[in-house]
Amino acid sequence: MTVSSEDQVTTPQATVVLVNYILAVGILTLPRVSVEKVKTPDVWIAVIIGGGIAALAGVIIVKLSQRFPRKTFYQYNQEIVGKWIGRLLSLLIIAYFFTLSAFEVRALAEVTGLYLLEGTPTWAIIMPFMWIGFYIIGDGISPIARLFEIIFPITVVIFLMITFMSIGIFELDNLRPVLGLGVMPVLDGIKTTGLAFLGPEIMLILVAFMQKPNKALKAVVVGVSIPLVFYVITVVMVIGALSIDGVVTRTWPTLSLMRSFEIPGLIFERFESLMLVIWIMQIFATFTITYYAAALGLNQLFKKNTRVFMYGLLPIIYVISMIPKNINDVFRLGDMIGHAALFLFGVLPLLLLLISRLKGGKI
């Protein structure tokens, strides 16, 4: 899984990969976690600001990666900070990626077990997804990008359809008053909403595989903007339909919204199943790309056969995914990953970019 001329992605594919990476658990949980923090209907403002910060972080990551053409973060960081510190940073990033992949499949198992496969053991839900992901990543980034191109339009169509079908129970008064308690509650929620946009970090790897790496800035800006639109629509519709008080009492408020209305006469009278279909695809997309990123990192760090690391990561990801004892432990794991990401991808790329510029690296 070294970077080759055959295993490349186009700019639209890179954008779609980033969109699918970001749109994961956040679709279902963002309204609740953000309302708990902000405590006012102004959550949508915090979401917009959080998306802007994520886009800025993505731009910094792209600028850093563009200084080292055809090299991933695992390869070029040693040129900036030296062999041993670079290896340590690579191991931290690898650990982040496989821990995130474990979190995603466990969250998938929790929701699927609650709404679709009641009574099914967690391991029986997790393992099929893991093996399918293993099969997909074996041939590199191109098959993953093509899979994401299939998932993306399905997600857009179904999401917009079922979201705007809920317009009948939407109450604009639930979003008023705007900034009724000032801007401080919004500022308090920026960190929480910003964590929902985890994803631009994949550009540390993806830029090296792009056919036109000079277009990576466009890919990251568009790739963050599309989930931003999705998230704003989600929080506005969920809060407008369920109210602030109704959102904080539900574990998965977006699914609760889908269960709050029905349209008699249609084939489907309950729409949470459709929402779960696209959500499962998004979770699988995030799991796949993070699994690939971790395996790629080990491959480039230790120069061993890729299959060895792919097989080796499977039990590690499985064990981590089974550590949380309940849904609250799953959310705590997600919070830990988010806080780690603040340093790894909010602070570290900026430091490395400054160091590389001071050392007079490539432009």
VMD Tcl script that draws the C-alpha trace (Angstrom):
set ca {
  {0.00 0.00 0.00}
  {2.65 2.46 -1.03}
  {1.66 5.43 -3.15}
  {1.67 4.40 -6.82}
  {0.60 5.97 -10.09}
  {-2.11 3.32 -10.49}
  {-3.70 3.78 -7.06}
  {-4.93 7.37 -7.30}
  {-8.15 9.31 -6.77}
  {-9.66 12.24 -8.62}
  {-10.56 15.53 -6.93}
  {-14.32 14.68 -6.82}
  {-13.46 11.29 -5.33}
  {-11.30 12.91 -2.66}
  {-14.20 15.25 -1.84}
  {-16.65 12.36 -1.58}
  {-14.25 10.40 0.65}
  {-14.04 13.36 3.03}
  {-17.82 13.87 3.05}
  {-18.51 10.21 3.82}
  {-15.83 10.19 6.50}
  {-17.36 13.16 8.34}
  {-20.99 12.02 8.05}
  {-20.94 9.21 10.60}
  {-22.28 9.01 14.15}
  {-22.76 12.79 14.19}
  {-25.95 12.61 12.13}
  {-27.68 10.79 14.97}
  {-26.03 12.31 18.04}
  {-25.11 15.91 17.16}
  {-28.49 17.47 18.05}
  {-28.41 15.98 21.57}
  {-24.75 16.58 22.47}
  {-24.78 20.12 21.11}
  {-28.06 21.07 22.82}
  {-26.74 19.69 26.12}
  {-23.81 22.08 25.82}
  {-25.46 25.18 24.33}
  {-28.84 24.85 26.15}
  {-30.49 27.30 23.71}
  {-32.02 26.94 20.21}
  {-28.92 28.63 18.74}
  {-27.17 25.32 18.18}
  {-27.21 25.84 14.41}
  {-24.93 28.89 14.82}
  {-22.42 26.82 16.79}
  {-22.58 24.14 14.08}
  {-21.72 26.69 11.38}
  {-18.79 28.05 13.39}
  {-17.59 24.51 14.19}
  {-17.69 23.64 10.49}
  {-15.67 26.74 9.67}
  {-13.00 25.78 12.20}
  {-12.87 22.25 10.76}
  {-12.43 23.67 7.26}
  {-9.57 25.87 8.52}
  {-7.90 22.83 10.10}
  {-8.33 20.99 6.80}
  {-6.67 23.84 4.90}
  {-3.66 23.72 7.24}
  {-3.40 19.94 6.81}
  {-3.55 20.28 3.02}
  {-0.93 23.04 2.98}
  {1.36 20.81 5.04}
  {0.85 17.75 2.83}
  {1.32 19.72 -0.40}
  {4.86 20.57 0.66}
  {5.81 16.90 0.29}
  {4.40 15.61 -3.03}
  {3.41 11.93 -3.27}
  {4.22 11.36 0.41}
  {1.79 10.60 3.21}
  {2.11 12.00 6.71}
  {3.78 8.77 7.80}
  {6.56 9.38 5.28}
  {7.18 13.11 5.43}
  {6.90 13.80 9.17}
  {10.37 12.29 9.73}
  {11.80 14.90 7.34}
  {10.39 17.62 9.59}
  {11.04 16.41 13.15}
  {13.51 13.55 12.73}
  {13.26 9.79 12.62}
  {12.30 8.92 16.20}
  {9.86 11.73 16.91}
  {8.35 11.17 13.45}
  {7.86 7.47 14.16}
  {6.23 8.29 17.50}
  {3.83 10.75 15.83}
  {3.03 8.15 13.16}
  {2.20 5.58 15.84}
  {-0.09 8.08 17.60}
  {-1.94 8.77 14.34}
  {-2.21 5.05 13.59}
  {-3.60 4.40 17.08}
  {-6.11 7.21 16.56}
  {-7.33 5.73 13.29}
  {-7.83 2.15 14.49}
  {-9.45 3.34 17.74}
  {-11.85 5.50 15.73}
  {-12.68 2.55 13.48}
  {-13.45 0.46 16.59}
  {-15.70 3.21 17.96}
  {-17.60 3.46 14.68}
  {-18.41 -0.26 14.43}
  {-19.44 -0.39 18.10}
  {-21.78 2.60 17.64}
  {-23.17 0.85 14.58}
  {-23.78 -2.31 16.61}
  {-25.54 -0.36 19.37}
  {-28.04 1.34 17.07}
  {-28.55 -1.67 14.80}
  {-29.16 -3.91 17.81}
  {-31.68 -1.42 19.23}
  {-33.71 -0.68 16.09}
  {-33.13 -3.43 13.51}
  {-31.64 -6.61 14.98}
  {-33.01 -6.70 18.50}
  {-31.45 -9.43 20.59}
  {-28.56 -10.03 18.19}
  {-25.20 -10.30 20.00}
  {-22.93 -7.31 19.49}
  {-20.12 -9.46 18.11}
  {-22.43 -10.91 15.46}
  {-23.14 -7.41 14.12}
  {-19.57 -6.15 14.31}
  {-17.70 -9.04 12.74}
  {-19.43 -9.14 9.30}
  {-18.78 -5.42 8.82}
  {-15.16 -5.85 9.80}
  {-14.54 -8.68 7.34}
  {-16.26 -6.82 4.50}
  {-14.10 -3.79 5.28}
  {-11.02 -6.03 5.25}
  {-11.98 -7.26 1.78}
  {-12.48 -3.75 0.39}
  {-9.24 -2.15 1.61}
  {-7.03 -4.93 0.21}
  {-6.64 -3.26 -3.20}
  {-5.85 0.24 -2.02}
  {-7.59 3.61 -1.98}
  {-9.22 3.48 -5.44}
  {-11.85 0.79 -4.64}
  {-12.67 2.62 -1.42}
  {-13.21 5.88 -3.31}
  {-15.44 4.15 -5.87}
  {-17.53 2.63 -3.08}
  {-17.94 6.05 -1.52}
  {-19.09 7.44 -4.88}
  {-21.93 4.92 -4.80}
  {-22.87 5.66 -1.18}
  {-22.87 9.45 -1.46}
  {-25.78 10.11 -3.88}
  {-27.94 7.52 -2.11}
  {-27.27 9.31 1.17}
  {-28.15 12.73 -0.24}
  {-31.43 11.63 -1.80}
  {-32.72 9.61 1.15}
  {-31.56 12.08 3.79}
  {-33.15 15.12 2.17}
  {-36.34 13.21 1.36}
  {-37.02 11.95 4.87}
  {-35.79 15.13 6.57}
  {-38.09 17.46 4.67}
  {-40.99 15.02 5.05}
  {-40.90 15.98 8.72}
  {-41.77 19.58 7.85}
  {-45.35 18.92 9.01}
  {-44.31 18.67 12.67}
  {-41.73 21.47 12.45}
  {-42.40 24.45 14.75}
  {-40.42 27.61 14.03}
  {-41.10 28.87 17.55}
  {-38.87 26.10 18.90}
  {-35.90 27.90 17.30}
  {-36.72 31.28 18.83}
  {-35.43 33.61 20.12}
  {-32.19 33.83 18.17}
  {-29.31 34.64 20.54}
  {-31.83 35.18 23.32}
  {-29.14 34.55 25.94}
  {-26.35 36.23 23.98}
  {-23.37 34.69 22.23}
  {-21.73 32.94 25.21}
  {-23.88 29.77 25.00}
  {-22.99 29.51 21.31}
  {-19.29 29.88 22.06}
  {-19.57 27.18 24.73}
  {-20.90 24.77 22.09}
  {-18.23 25.37 19.43}
  {-15.91 22.67 20.75}
  {-18.71 20.08 20.78}
  {-19.95 20.93 17.30}
  {-16.40 21.14 15.95}
  {-15.77 17.55 17.04}
  {-18.69 16.45 14.84}
  {-16.59 17.51 11.84}
  {-13.71 15.11 12.50}
  {-12.56 14.03 9.07}
  {-10.19 16.56 7.48}
  {-7.35 14.58 9.07}
  {-7.72 11.99 6.31}
  {-6.14 14.59 4.01}
  {-2.82 13.84 5.74}
  {-2.92 10.66 3.67}
  {-5.30 11.39 0.82}
  {-3.35 14.29 -0.75}
  {-0.55 11.86 -1.65}
  {-3.01 9.77 -3.69}
  {-4.71 12.62 -5.55}
  {-4.16 12.87 -9.31}
  {-4.13 16.66 -8.92}
  {-2.85 17.44 -5.42}
  {-2.97 21.16 -6.24}
  {-6.79 20.81 -6.11}
  {-6.72 19.43 -2.56}
  {-7.78 22.78 -1.05}
  {-10.94 22.75 -3.14}
  {-11.61 19.15 -2.10}
  {-11.30 19.92 1.61}
  {-13.43 23.09 1.53}
  {-16.24 21.41 -0.43}
  {-15.81 18.21 1.57}
  {-16.46 20.05 4.84}
  {-19.18 22.34 3.44}
  {-21.47 19.49 2.37}
  {-21.59 17.86 5.83}
  {-22.03 21.35 7.28}
  {-25.24 21.74 5.26}
  {-26.37 18.26 6.37}
  {-25.70 19.01 10.02}
  {-27.40 22.42 9.99}
  {-30.49 20.92 8.37}
  {-30.45 18.09 10.92}
  {-30.22 20.26 14.05}
  {-32.75 22.78 12.75}
  {-35.32 20.10 11.87}
  {-34.76 18.05 15.03}
  {-34.94 21.03 17.42}
  {-37.83 22.54 15.45}
  {-39.82 19.31 15.74}
  {-38.86 18.05 19.20}
  {-37.90 21.30 21.03}
  {-34.84 21.80 23.22}
  {-36.35 19.84 26.11}
  {-37.38 16.99 23.84}
  {-33.94 16.64 22.24}
  {-31.93 16.25 25.47}
  {-34.13 13.39 26.69}
  {-33.46 11.21 23.65}
  {-30.30 9.20 23.01}
  {-30.74 9.27 19.22}
  {-32.91 12.37 18.56}
  {-32.61 12.20 14.77}
  {-34.15 8.73 14.76}
  {-36.79 9.94 17.22}
  {-37.69 12.65 14.71}
  {-38.12 10.04 11.98}
  {-40.46 8.08 14.26}
  {-42.52 11.17 15.12}
  {-44.37 11.40 11.83}
  {-45.99 9.11 9.30}
  {-47.53 9.63 5.88}
  {-50.43 7.20 5.38}
  {-50.78 5.64 1.97}
  {-47.07 5.33 1.23}
  {-45.27 1.99 1.13}
  {-43.28 3.14 4.16}
  {-45.18 4.71 7.03}
  {-42.14 4.79 9.33}
  {-38.97 6.30 7.99}
  {-36.35 5.57 10.64}
  {-35.47 2.36 8.75}
  {-34.48 4.41 5.69}
  {-32.43 6.71 7.90}
  {-30.69 3.71 9.40}
  {-29.86 2.37 5.93}
  {-27.90 5.47 4.94}
  {-26.44 5.83 8.41}
  {-25.10 2.26 8.35}
  {-23.52 2.98 4.97}
  {-21.86 6.11 6.38}
  {-20.57 4.25 9.43}
  {-19.18 1.52 7.18}
  {-17.50 4.18 5.03}
  {-15.82 5.77 8.04}
  {-14.75 2.39 9.41}
  {-13.28 1.39 6.05}
  {-11.19 4.51 5.47}
  {-9.87 4.65 9.06}
  {-8.99 0.93 8.96}
  {-7.16 1.54 5.68}
  {-5.34 4.59 7.07}
  {-4.10 2.60 10.08}
  {-2.95 -0.35 7.95}
  {-1.25 2.00 5.47}
  {0.60 3.69 8.30}
  {1.95 0.41 9.67}
  {2.92 -0.65 6.15}
  {4.90 2.52 5.49}
  {6.40 2.62 8.97}
  {7.68 -0.96 9.19}
  {8.03 -1.86 5.48}
  {6.34 -5.25 5.94}
  {3.67 -7.08 3.95}
  {0.40 -5.14 4.03}
  {-1.76 -8.22 4.61}
  {0.04 -8.91 7.87}
  {-1.06 -5.55 9.28}
  {-4.58 -5.86 7.88}
  {-5.04 -9.21 9.65}
  {-3.26 -7.97 12.76}
  {-5.52 -4.93 13.12}
  {-8.74 -6.96 12.94}
  {-8.53 -8.47 16.44}
  {-7.22 -5.19 17.89}
  {-10.16 -3.23 16.47}
  {-12.58 -5.92 17.64}
  {-11.22 -5.97 21.20}
  {-11.36 -2.16 21.49}
  {-14.91 -2.13 20.11}
  {-16.02 -4.60 22.80}
  {-14.44 -2.73 25.75}
  {-17.39 -0.33 26.36}
  {-19.96 -2.07 28.56}
  {-22.94 0.09 27.56}
  {-23.97 3.00 25.39}
  {-22.68 5.58 27.90}
  {-19.23 3.97 27.74}
  {-19.42 4.16 23.94}
  {-20.09 7.90 24.11}
  {-17.22 8.33 26.58}
  {-14.91 6.55 24.16}
  {-16.07 8.91 21.42}
  {-15.31 11.92 23.65}
  {-11.79 10.60 24.33}
  {-11.16 10.19 20.60}
  {-12.45 13.71 19.95}
  {-10.18 15.28 22.55}
  {-7.19 13.40 21.16}
  {-8.09 14.70 17.71}
  {-8.00 18.30 18.94}
  {-4.27 17.97 19.56}
  {-3.35 15.53 16.79}
  {-5.11 17.45 14.01}
  {-5.81 20.88 15.46}
  {-2.39 21.73 16.90}
  {0.13 19.25 15.49}
  {-0.28 20.00 11.72}
  {0.11 23.74 12.37}
  {3.30 23.14 14.37}
  {4.70 20.86 11.66}
  {3.81 23.38 8.94}
  {5.61 26.16 10.81}
  {8.67 23.98 11.43}
  {8.82 22.87 7.79}
  {8.62 26.49 6.62}
  {11.37 27.53 9.02}
  {13.55 24.70 7.75}
  {12.92 25.81 4.16}
  {11.08 22.70 3.02}
  {9.66 22.13 -0.40}
  {6.89 24.40 -1.65}
}
mol new
graphics top color blue
foreach p $ca { graphics top sphere $p radius 0.5 }
foreach p [lrange $ca 0 end-1] q [lrange $ca 1 end] { graphics top cylinder $p $q radius 0.2 }
display resetview
